[in-house]
């Protein structure tokens, strides 16, 4: 008996027609039946936002010629919720998000729409992966990424993932044969500093752009995603949604409130 | 020498004029100098979203008569970033968010604007607490909450918090003398199921509301926030922003990609 093709849900945060999701769809269609549900506009930095104070719509699109494809008016997390609870008749075998135009290493994971979609996939019990290429450009070259994406997605389809865990995969910007390999690592401690660019509108009123400089507090530690990427490795961080600081429970219990 | 008053940053996700933040300001002004920077409109469910594709504005308001008070066009996380990097001359001694109109226990933490503001405070190195009352109503009674908020904020001002850790405090809806005490616990495993309410607009086109039923996968486990709240305890979950599933690194390394 022929083995049934896996069902793969594809989403992202750069929008349904971004080059990064096109590259991801191209790889996924070689691995299974693909359903695309992705935002109708860029949703970078949306983190784990959901739409609860307004309504959501989905619209059929014909961009990739896959099994089913929709744009959605909501956030990346909304896309996963609407795919799982409305569009798909069965739970997908894999949920992939990306390929993001830009890094989601380290603290970026918490602001990232790409990764939040993967985390939502994990919440729904689906093996899920967020892929990001460390290049913000619309013209980013996804050639080398596609091979890596395929290898990692195949591995996850075959072996599965631990319960409640998804993968945060970041790919360095080097030519394919310069990538040294894949490192499974932890999220580096880091922050964005000097984060506001103040400008003045034509009537003299101030407004602000969030911006900043990435500061790595984990310099030199070879078990982090930042180290892996700086050294031309693909980084994989197993990522979960238990925000409990378990190691602090004992200490907090000592505070007499 | 008189001890300097602590500087306290207050924010929320229900908007700068919500009754919950009014209650929080009322308590905080008894503990220190208060600066309010809160969203100019409801931002529930915004998770850790930040505004990167458009601009931000802040506007002085005069609601509470505290040291400084602003509304901000952005998300709760934007409010913390703009307070720390633009408005405040020094790092605050405490950042409090809430009191949220509604529970942020368990998996809600990841969707919560209230808690994301507290997490952002922790990222900025500020002792931070998110407070939520398990009552969504605009008419929620914050009387009992105020006493609890004061006790916990005082404890944190005096003892500090572990590095990179903030507190997720949820308060059950009972009269003050029915609250049994405070439990430091972990985030319960749970999910929202059946999440879409499909409706049709006047022209017959479908649209959706996210909704759902809370499902606790940790039933009976007395070390969780859901158990604490169900049993009339205030729950405190120490919460961090390291999303790494450390215990899975070894297992993922075994997958040959």
Interface residues (C-beta under 8 A of the other chain):
Chain A: X42 X44 X45 X46 X47 X48 X49 X50 X51 X52 X53 X55 X56 X57 X58 X75 X77 X78 X81 X82 X85 X86 X107 X109 X110 X111 X116 X119 X123 X124 X151 X152 X154 X155 X156 X159 X161 X162 X164 X165 X167 X168 X182 X184 X185 X186 X187 X189 X191 X194 X195 X196 X198 X199 X205 X206 X207 X208 X209 X210 X236 X237 X238 X239 X240 X241 X242 X243 X244 X245 X246 X248 X249 X251 X252 X253 X255 X256 X257
Chain B: X42 X44 X45 X46 X47 X48 X49 X50 X51 X52 X53 X55 X56 X57 X58 X75 X77 X78 X81 X82 X85 X86 X107 X109 X110 X111 X116 X119 X123 X124 X151 X152 X154 X155 X156 X159 X161 X162 X164 X165 X167 X168 X182 X184 X185 X186 X187 X189 X191 X194 X195 X196 X198 X199 X205 X206 X207 X208 X209 X210 X236 X237 X238 X239 X240 X241 X242 X243 X244 X245 X246 X248 X249 X251 X252 X253 X255 X256 X257
